[in-house]
Amino acid sequence: MLTTARKPASVGEILVEECMVPLGLTQTALAAAMGVPRKHVNELCHNRRSVTAPTALILARVFGNSADFWLNVQRRTDLWLALHSPEERARIERARPLSPAAA
């Protein structure tokens, strides 16, 4: 299980700080390059939208990296949030491993 106390960088943080700022991209310009509404980019930048497989493929094409990169950033954030949410943690801890005979 993920044990780090430090929250990983989110998709929005990486998108803005590592991709958009160095290239001087506005949300409008990125939306045009991605072929999506500006609202879509705004929601990604502010972590109000998760990266899906199609969005990861689009971001990879626009920035010349891989879809796996974007999906892994999302996955790390999702895991960290689940492990640091009291409600989710309680749900996780209720689960019991199956015995070999039950599988």
C-alpha positions in Angstrom: 0.0 0.0 0.0 1.0 3.6 -0.5 2.5 4.8 2.7 3.7 8.3 2.0 2.3 11.1 4.1 3.1 13.7 1.4 0.4 14.2 -1.2 1.6 13.5 -4.7 1.5 16.2 -7.4 -1.9 16.3 -9.0 -2.7 16.3 -12.7 -3.7 20.0 -12.4 -0.4 20.9 -10.8 1.7 19.0 -13.3 -0.4 20.3 -16.2 -0.1 23.9 -15.2 3.4 24.1 -13.6 5.3 21.6 -15.8 3.5 21.9 -19.2 1.5 25.1 -19.6 3.6 27.7 -17.8 6.9 26.7 -19.5 5.2 26.8 -22.9 3.3 30.0 -22.2 0.0 28.2 -22.8 -3.3 29.6 -21.7 -6.2 27.4 -20.9 -7.9 28.6 -24.1 -4.8 27.7 -26.2 -4.5 24.3 -24.6 -8.2 23.6 -25.1 -7.8 24.5 -28.8 -4.8 22.2 -29.2 -6.7 19.4 -27.4 -9.9 19.9 -29.4 -12.0 20.2 -26.2 -14.0 23.0 -24.6 -12.0 25.4 -22.4 -14.2 24.3 -19.4 -12.6 20.8 -19.8 -9.1 22.2 -19.4 -10.1 24.5 -16.6 -11.5 21.5 -14.7 -8.3 19.5 -15.2 -6.2 22.5 -14.1 -8.2 22.8 -10.9 -8.5 19.1 -10.2 -12.2 19.1 -10.7 -12.0 16.5 -13.5 -10.1 13.2 -13.5 -8.0 12.1 -16.4 -9.7 9.3 -18.3 -8.0 7.1 -20.9 -9.2 9.3 -23.8 -8.0 12.5 -22.1 -4.7 10.8 -21.3 -4.3 9.9 -25.0 -5.1 13.5 -26.0 -2.7 15.0 -23.5 0.1 12.6 -24.6 -0.4 13.6 -28.2 -0.4 17.3 -27.4 2.7 17.2 -25.1 4.6 14.4 -26.7 4.7 12.1 -23.7 2.7 9.0 -22.9 -0.9 8.3 -21.9 0.6 6.1 -19.1 2.3 9.1 -17.7 -1.0 11.0 -17.3 -2.9 7.9 -16.0 -0.2 7.2 -13.5 -0.4 10.7 -12.1 -4.1 10.3 -11.7 -3.7 6.8 -10.2 -1.2 8.1 -7.6 -3.5 10.9 -6.6 -6.6 8.6 -6.4 -4.7 6.1 -4.2 -3.4 8.8 -1.9 -6.9 10.3 -1.5 -8.4 6.9 -0.8 -5.8 6.1 1.8 -6.1 9.5 3.5 -9.9 9.7 3.6 -11.3 8.5 6.9 -14.5 7.2 5.1 -12.5 5.3 2.4 -10.0 4.0 5.0 -12.9 2.5 7.0 -14.3 0.8 3.9 -10.8 -0.5 3.0 -10.2 -1.9 6.5 -13.6 -3.7 6.6 -12.5 -5.8 3.6 -11.0 -9.2 4.6 -8.7 -11.4 2.5 -10.2 -14.6 1.1 -8.7 -17.8 2.5 -7.1 -20.0 -0.1 -10.0 -22.5 0.2 -12.6 -19.8 -0.5 -10.9 -18.7 -3.7 
